[in-house]
Amino acid sequence: MRNIKHANRFAVIIPVYNHGPSVENVIVEAVKLNLPVFVVDDGSTDDTYDRIRRFADIRILRHSQNKGKGAAIMTGFLEAARIADWGVTLDADGQHDPRDARVLIRAAEKSGRAVIVGRRTGMDNPHVQWTSRFGRKFSNFWVRACGGPLISDSQSGFRIYPLPEVMEWGVTARRFEFEVEVLVRAHWKHIPVLEVPVGVNYLPPRERISHFRPWVDFSRNAKTFTRLIVRRIFMKRPVSGNKD
């Protein structure tokens, strides 16, 4: 049984893959939250590990080879669940301001046991690549089509998840598509999915470190959505916990 006295313990989880130039600033700001910080190096081949191991006040987890963002997040969940009731995930590319985690935390504390998604503002700015804008709309539509929540930023990686429950929802995707499947699975389990606005620092394409490959990852998302829709139609159909 969960210890009620510690029902609001939070830990930060940062999945990292070849984010050497940006990860240090992200960690510096995350540490200022005064929460346990888990950095999961997902088989980086650059100098990422040399940079993160300089920090004495974080916990480093490593994959010997790249397994995907979802796999890194799950590795972080497994360790964070030993000491925390909530996992705060944020990306290592510098697009999130870790200070905004406090906004998500306040929402989580009031929510019961919900998934809190940081809805990125400013995504319509001209310097934001069209693939990012299209990808978000594409993903939002299909999350809903799969029986997931009505949400405006299903691709935001800045989130809070309840631990250890999230590891028991049956999410099978282990790369970028993890972040859309987990929303659908949460809704199927009648777990509320709530959004709160957060800022975003979208650097110009030449400066931004992103491993998102539009056509490859759109294809993977499409396969995930197809699998979820097939399950929804041909297996026991989950009933939405919220009325439309």
C-alpha positions as a LaTeX table, in Angstrom:
\begin{tabular}{lrrr}
\hline
Residue & $x$ (\AA) & $y$ (\AA) & $z$ (\AA) \\
\hline
Met1 & 0.00 & 0.00 & 0.00 \\
Arg2 & 1.25 & 3.50 & $-0.88$ \\
Asn3 & 2.49 & 5.48 & 2.10 \\
Ile4 & 0.13 & 8.47 & 2.25 \\
Lys5 & 2.76 & 10.56 & 4.03 \\
His6 & 4.93 & 10.35 & 0.92 \\
Ala7 & 2.29 & 10.48 & $-1.79$ \\
Asn8 & 3.86 & 13.54 & $-3.41$ \\
Arg9 & 7.52 & 12.65 & $-3.77$ \\
Phe10 & 8.83 & 13.70 & $-7.18$ \\
Ala11 & 11.90 & 12.70 & $-9.18$ \\
Val12 & 13.20 & 14.08 & $-12.48$ \\
Ile13 & 14.02 & 11.72 & $-15.35$ \\
Ile14 & 16.05 & 12.96 & $-18.33$ \\
Pro15 & 16.53 & 10.55 & $-21.26$ \\
Val16 & 19.71 & 11.42 & $-23.16$ \\
Tyr17 & 21.13 & 10.31 & $-26.48$ \\
Asn18 & 24.03 & 12.25 & $-28.02$ \\
His19 & 23.00 & 15.51 & $-26.38$ \\
Gly20 & 26.51 & 16.51 & $-25.34$ \\
Pro21 & 26.26 & 20.23 & $-26.23$ \\
Ser22 & 22.93 & 20.80 & $-24.46$ \\
Val23 & 22.58 & 18.32 & $-21.62$ \\
Glu24 & 24.79 & 20.11 & $-19.09$ \\
Asn25 & 22.64 & 23.24 & $-18.96$ \\
Val26 & 19.51 & 21.10 & $-18.65$ \\
Ile27 & 20.98 & 19.20 & $-15.70$ \\
Val28 & 22.18 & 22.38 & $-13.99$ \\
Glu29 & 18.65 & 23.80 & $-14.05$ \\
Ala30 & 17.01 & 20.49 & $-13.13$ \\
Val31 & 19.20 & 20.10 & $-10.04$ \\
Lys32 & 17.96 & 23.49 & $-8.83$ \\
Leu33 & 14.51 & 21.94 & $-8.33$ \\
Asn34 & 15.96 & 20.13 & $-5.29$ \\
Leu35 & 14.54 & 16.81 & $-6.46$ \\
Pro36 & 16.32 & 13.54 & $-7.23$ \\
Val37 & 17.54 & 13.67 & $-10.84$ \\
Phe38 & 17.99 & 10.51 & $-12.92$ \\
Val39 & 19.83 & 10.92 & $-16.22$ \\
Val40 & 19.47 & 7.91 & $-18.53$ \\
Asp41 & 22.22 & 7.72 & $-21.16$ \\
Asp42 & 20.64 & 5.70 & $-23.97$ \\
Gly43 & 23.85 & 4.41 & $-25.57$ \\
Ser44 & 25.34 & 7.78 & $-26.52$ \\
Thr45 & 28.32 & 7.69 & $-28.87$ \\
Asp46 & 29.45 & 11.30 & $-28.44$ \\
Asp47 & 30.86 & 12.92 & $-25.29$ \\
Thr48 & 27.53 & 12.91 & $-23.45$ \\
Tyr49 & 28.64 & 10.50 & $-20.73$ \\
Asp50 & 31.87 & 12.42 & $-20.10$ \\
Arg51 & 29.79 & 15.54 & $-19.56$ \\
Ile52 & 27.12 & 14.07 & $-17.29$ \\
Arg53 & 29.48 & 12.10 & $-15.07$ \\
Arg54 & 30.94 & 15.39 & $-13.82$ \\
Phe55 & 27.77 & 15.98 & $-11.82$ \\
Ala56 & 28.00 & 14.51 & $-8.33$ \\
Asp57 & 24.40 & 15.22 & $-7.39$ \\
Ile58 & 22.59 & 13.16 & $-10.06$ \\
Arg59 & 22.03 & 9.45 & $-10.61$ \\
Ile60 & 23.28 & 8.15 & $-13.93$ \\
Leu61 & 21.79 & 5.10 & $-15.63$ \\
Arg62 & 23.29 & 3.74 & $-18.86$ \\
His63 & 22.22 & 1.55 & $-21.76$ \\
Ser64 & 25.12 & $-0.17$ & $-23.50$ \\
Gln65 & 23.45 & 0.53 & $-26.84$ \\
Asn66 & 20.68 & 2.78 & $-28.07$ \\
Lys67 & 17.27 & 1.30 & $-27.25$ \\
Gly68 & 15.02 & 4.31 & $-27.82$ \\
Lys69 & 13.58 & 7.20 & $-25.88$ \\
Gly70 & 10.73 & 5.14 & $-24.46$ \\
Ala71 & 13.12 & 2.46 & $-23.24$ \\
Ala72 & 15.25 & 5.12 & $-21.54$ \\
Ile73 & 12.20 & 6.62 & $-19.85$ \\
Met74 & 11.10 & 3.20 & $-18.61$ \\
Thr75 & 14.58 & 2.55 & $-17.21$ \\
Gly76 & 14.31 & 5.85 & $-15.38$ \\
Phe77 & 10.85 & 4.97 & $-14.08$ \\
Leu78 & 12.08 & 1.68 & $-12.69$ \\
Glu79 & 14.78 & 3.33 & $-10.60$ \\
Ala80 & 12.83 & 6.46 & $-9.68$ \\
Ala81 & 9.88 & 4.39 & $-8.40$ \\
Arg82 & 12.11 & 3.15 & $-5.58$ \\
Ile83 & 12.11 & 6.60 & $-4.00$ \\
Ala84 & 9.37 & 8.63 & $-5.68$ \\
Asp85 & 5.64 & 8.59 & $-6.37$ \\
Trp86 & 5.84 & 10.73 & $-9.50$ \\
Gly87 & 8.26 & 10.86 & $-12.43$ \\
Val88 & 8.91 & 14.22 & $-14.11$ \\
Thr89 & 10.25 & 13.70 & $-17.64$ \\
Leu90 & 11.93 & 16.38 & $-19.72$ \\
Asp91 & 14.02 & 16.36 & $-22.86$ \\
Ala92 & 17.77 & 16.90 & $-22.94$ \\
Asp93 & 17.82 & 19.16 & $-26.00$ \\
Gly94 & 17.15 & 22.36 & $-24.04$ \\
Gln95 & 13.68 & 23.06 & $-25.40$ \\
His96 & 12.14 & 22.84 & $-21.92$ \\
Asp97 & 12.78 & 25.15 & $-19.01$ \\
Pro98 & 13.14 & 22.82 & $-16.01$ \\
Arg99 & 11.76 & 25.58 & $-13.78$ \\
Asp100 & 8.38 & 24.98 & $-15.42$ \\
Ala101 & 8.34 & 21.62 & $-13.65$ \\
Arg102 & 6.95 & 23.45 & $-10.63$ \\
Val103 & 3.82 & 24.28 & $-12.65$ \\
Leu104 & 3.38 & 20.62 & $-13.56$ \\
Ile105 & 4.04 & 19.54 & $-9.97$ \\
Arg106 & 1.34 & 21.81 & $-8.60$ \\
Ala107 & $-1.12$ & 20.36 & $-11.12$ \\
Ala108 & $-0.10$ & 16.80 & $-10.20$ \\
Glu109 & $-0.56$ & 17.44 & $-6.48$ \\
Lys110 & $-4.13$ & 18.57 & $-7.10$ \\
Ser111 & $-4.99$ & 15.88 & $-9.64$ \\
Gly112 & $-5.12$ & 12.69 & $-7.61$ \\
Arg113 & $-3.18$ & 10.28 & $-9.83$ \\
Ala114 & $-3.21$ & 11.86 & $-13.30$ \\
Val115 & $-0.77$ & 12.21 & $-16.18$ \\
Ile116 & 0.24 & 15.86 & $-16.51$ \\
Val117 & 1.39 & 17.04 & $-19.94$ \\
Gly118 & 3.24 & 20.31 & $-20.47$ \\
Arg119 & 1.47 & 21.93 & $-23.43$ \\
Arg120 & 4.16 & 23.83 & $-25.30$ \\
Thr121 & 3.25 & 27.41 & $-26.15$ \\
Gly122 & 4.74 & 29.28 & $-29.11$ \\
Met123 & 4.67 & 26.31 & $-31.50$ \\
Asp124 & 3.26 & 28.59 & $-34.22$ \\
Asn125 & 6.39 & 30.73 & $-34.35$ \\
Pro126 & 7.96 & 30.90 & $-37.83$ \\
His127 & 11.24 & 29.27 & $-36.75$ \\
Val128 & 9.43 & 26.10 & $-35.62$ \\
Gln129 & 9.82 & 23.53 & $-38.38$ \\
Trp130 & 6.68 & 22.55 & $-40.27$ \\
Thr131 & 7.40 & 18.90 & $-39.46$ \\
Ser132 & 7.01 & 19.68 & $-35.75$ \\
Arg133 & 3.71 & 21.47 & $-36.25$ \\
Phe134 & 2.38 & 18.81 & $-38.60$ \\
Gly135 & 3.60 & 16.00 & $-36.37$ \\
Arg136 & 1.77 & 17.40 & $-33.37$ \\
Lys137 & $-1.54$ & 17.73 & $-35.25$ \\
Phe138 & $-1.11$ & 14.29 & $-36.81$ \\
Ser139 & $-0.41$ & 12.76 & $-33.43$ \\
Asn140 & $-3.25$ & 14.57 & $-31.64$ \\
Phe141 & $-5.80$ & 13.31 & $-34.15$ \\
Trp142 & $-4.71$ & 9.69 & $-34.01$ \\
Val143 & $-4.38$ & 9.60 & $-30.23$ \\
Arg144 & $-8.05$ & 10.52 & $-30.11$ \\
Ala145 & $-8.93$ & 8.05 & $-32.87$ \\
Cys146 & $-7.34$ & 5.27 & $-30.81$ \\
Gly147 & $-9.64$ & 6.00 & $-27.90$ \\
Gly148 & $-7.15$ & 8.24 & $-26.17$ \\
Pro149 & $-7.68$ & 11.64 & $-24.56$ \\
Leu150 & $-8.57$ & 14.85 & $-26.38$ \\
Ile151 & $-5.26$ & 16.64 & $-26.09$ \\
Ser152 & $-3.52$ & 19.51 & $-27.91$ \\
Asp153 & 0.14 & 18.51 & $-27.48$ \\
Ser154 & 0.47 & 14.74 & $-27.50$ \\
Gln155 & 4.16 & 14.94 & $-28.47$ \\
Ser156 & 5.39 & 17.03 & $-25.58$ \\
Gly157 & 8.06 & 15.20 & $-23.61$ \\
Phe158 & 7.67 & 17.44 & $-20.57$ \\
Arg159 & 5.32 & 15.42 & $-18.37$ \\
Ile160 & 4.60 & 13.98 & $-14.97$ \\
Tyr161 & 3.57 & 10.33 & $-14.56$ \\
Pro162 & 2.31 & 8.49 & $-11.48$ \\
Leu163 & 4.76 & 5.84 & $-10.25$ \\
Pro164 & 4.76 & 2.91 & $-10.33$ \\
Glu165 & 1.36 & 2.75 & $-12.09$ \\
Val166 & 2.65 & 3.92 & $-15.47$ \\
Met167 & 4.83 & 0.81 & $-15.75$ \\
Glu168 & 1.74 & $-1.39$ & $-15.43$ \\
Trp169 & $-0.29$ & 0.05 & $-18.33$ \\
Gly170 & 1.05 & $-2.36$ & $-20.96$ \\
Val171 & 2.85 & 0.19 & $-23.14$ \\
Thr172 & 5.00 & $-1.72$ & $-25.65$ \\
Ala173 & 6.50 & 1.08 & $-27.76$ \\
Arg174 & 10.06 & 1.89 & $-26.80$ \\
Arg175 & 11.07 & 4.73 & $-29.09$ \\
Phe176 & 9.48 & 8.13 & $-29.75$ \\
Glu177 & 6.07 & 6.52 & $-30.17$ \\
Phe178 & 6.12 & 5.59 & $-26.48$ \\
Glu179 & 4.89 & 9.09 & $-25.67$ \\
Val180 & 1.72 & 8.74 & $-27.72$ \\
Glu181 & 0.94 & 5.15 & $-26.74$ \\
Val182 & 1.22 & 5.91 & $-23.03$ \\
Leu183 & $-1.48$ & 8.60 & $-23.35$ \\
Val184 & $-3.87$ & 6.16 & $-25.03$ \\
Arg185 & $-3.16$ & 3.45 & $-22.48$ \\
Ala186 & $-3.70$ & 5.89 & $-19.62$ \\
His187 & $-7.10$ & 6.88 & $-21.00$ \\
Trp188 & $-8.06$ & 3.24 & $-21.42$ \\
Lys189 & $-7.23$ & 2.77 & $-17.73$ \\
His190 & $-9.46$ & 5.75 & $-16.83$ \\
Ile191 & $-6.41$ & 7.76 & $-15.76$ \\
Pro192 & $-7.00$ & 11.50 & $-16.30$ \\
Val193 & $-4.65$ & 13.21 & $-18.75$ \\
Leu194 & $-4.35$ & 16.92 & $-18.00$ \\
Glu195 & $-2.48$ & 19.68 & $-19.83$ \\
Val196 & $-0.84$ & 22.79 & $-18.39$ \\
Pro197 & 0.93 & 25.44 & $-20.49$ \\
Val198 & 4.73 & 25.61 & $-20.44$ \\
Gly199 & 7.23 & 27.63 & $-22.40$ \\
Val200 & 9.38 & 26.18 & $-25.16$ \\
Asn201 & 12.77 & 27.19 & $-26.53$ \\
Tyr202 & 12.77 & 25.99 & $-30.12$ \\
Leu203 & 16.22 & 26.66 & $-31.50$ \\
Pro204 & 16.81 & 27.12 & $-35.24$ \\
Pro205 & 17.28 & 23.77 & $-37.03$ \\
Arg206 & 21.07 & 24.13 & $-37.30$ \\
Glu207 & 21.41 & 24.64 & $-33.55$ \\
Arg208 & 18.85 & 22.19 & $-32.29$ \\
Ile209 & 19.85 & 18.64 & $-31.33$ \\
Ser210 & 17.04 & 16.36 & $-32.42$ \\
His211 & 17.03 & 12.68 & $-33.28$ \\
Phe212 & 13.48 & 12.80 & $-34.58$ \\
Arg213 & 13.45 & 11.51 & $-38.17$ \\
Pro214 & 10.18 & 12.73 & $-39.68$ \\
Trp215 & 9.38 & 9.96 & $-42.14$ \\
Val216 & 10.82 & 7.09 & $-40.09$ \\
Asp217 & 9.16 & 8.23 & $-36.89$ \\
Phe218 & 5.86 & 9.13 & $-38.57$ \\
Ser219 & 5.89 & 5.57 & $-39.94$ \\
Arg220 & 6.54 & 4.12 & $-36.49$ \\
Asn221 & 3.77 & 6.25 & $-35.02$ \\
Ala222 & 1.41 & 5.07 & $-37.77$ \\
Lys223 & 2.19 & 1.44 & $-36.93$ \\
Thr224 & 1.57 & 2.11 & $-33.25$ \\
Phe225 & $-1.73$ & 3.84 & $-33.97$ \\
Thr226 & $-2.79$ & 0.98 & $-36.25$ \\
Arg227 & $-2.01$ & $-1.55$ & $-33.53$ \\
Leu228 & $-3.98$ & 0.42 & $-30.95$ \\
Ile229 & $-6.97$ & 0.91 & $-33.25$ \\
Val230 & $-7.04$ & $-2.79$ & $-34.10$ \\
Arg231 & $-7.00$ & $-3.64$ & $-30.41$ \\
Arg232 & $-9.74$ & $-1.14$ & $-29.75$ \\
Ile233 & $-11.98$ & $-2.56$ & $-32.49$ \\
Phe234 & $-11.37$ & $-6.29$ & $-32.39$ \\
Met235 & $-10.59$ & $-6.93$ & $-28.75$ \\
Lys236 & $-12.56$ & $-6.01$ & $-25.68$ \\
Arg237 & $-13.13$ & $-2.34$ & $-26.28$ \\
Pro238 & $-12.11$ & $-0.09$ & $-23.39$ \\
Val239 & $-14.75$ & 2.34 & $-22.22$ \\
Ser240 & $-13.68$ & 5.98 & $-21.91$ \\
Gly241 & $-13.71$ & 7.30 & $-18.36$ \\
Asn242 & $-14.68$ & 10.78 & $-19.59$ \\
Lys243 & $-17.75$ & 11.86 & $-21.51$ \\
Asp244 & $-17.12$ & 13.69 & $-24.79$ \\
\hline
\end{tabular}
